[in-house]
Amino acid sequence: MEYRQLGRTKEKVSVIGMGCWGLGLSADRGEWAREIASLRRGIELGMNLIDTAERYSSGRSEELVGEAVKDCREDVFIATKVAPPNLTHDAVIRACKDSIRRLGVSYVDLYQIHWPDPGVPIKETMSAMEKLVQAGLVRYIGVSNFSVSESDDARTALSKNEIASNQVEYALSNRSVEADILPYCVREKITLMAYSPLAHGKISRSIPADILQKYDMTPAQAMLNWVTRNEQVVAIPKAGNINHQEENASSIALRFSAADYEKM
Ligand code: NAP
């Protein structure tokens, strides 16, 4: 596994992390056990970045992550998110404590604002985020689905901390962030965390066969290799299936040439 620095911090996170949307969505406990096993396999393979949210499966995703990491908490980097309507000061503090309880940990590594909420001043949300950092409940602050101007406002609203990451949709089939958000993240040293990097499971059929053959990769692996070609990007594919998790973990075992990235 390859690791990259998170924003301007000294933290190293795996270039391929594990997204946890949909974990615990089914009522089938056997399915939960398979999802936990998949996360644990990913951790074994060096994927230390785990992304969840209070919203995912009404909190059950966080509970399953907690179960997966209970004997290796210090080896992983847990990112979770607070969403509207919980962006007022007191609601952020409460939501974070609830996430920590569901995760069964004493702190989260990265606490992200899931979406901007124009109805709540960003200064109010960020003042609560900074209190959480001060209290040791959160290590780093991130945002998600923030435009460049919203990112600027978020940074200005912080007095002691910096925005470490912006989590946005980025895949071979959706390159809109390349217009402005990616160049901004590169310039400002903010990690771009690529969500839905496998296009929600709609694996590309248009990757040239000669590229797949040359690097001995599956189309899904090529998509992850491509999306993380920039040093400022890490990706968080979701894999409830252990074979998918293994495939994703080895997707960056080698890097494609610039010409092949271009060809893709
Ligand atoms: P995704 O990662 O693009 O795709 C997930 C789908 O791809 C699942 O159906 C999975 O199946 C399948 N898959 C995984 N590895 C595969 C492989 N090697 N070969 C073939 N299929 C494979 O979609 P996503 O879940 O939307 O996005 C990933 C994560 O990003 C989420 O889990 C979440 O953490 C985050 N996210 C954040 C936001 C936001 O607003 N911040 C929005 C969406 C997503 P199996 O599960 O069966 O393995």
Boltz pocket constraint, residues with backbone or C-beta under 6 A from the ligand:
constraints:
  - pocket:
      binder: B
      contacts: [[A, 18], [A, 19], [A, 20], [A, 21], [A, 22], [A, 51], [A, 52], [A, 114], [A, 144], [A, 145], [A, 167], [A, 168], [A, 194], [A, 195], [A, 196], [A, 197], [A, 198], [A, 199], [A, 200], [A, 201], [A, 202], [A, 203], [A, 220], [A, 221], [A, 236], [A, 237], [A, 238], [A, 239], [A, 240], [A, 241], [A, 242], [A, 243], [A, 244], [A, 245], [A, 247], [A, 248]]
      max_distance: 6.0
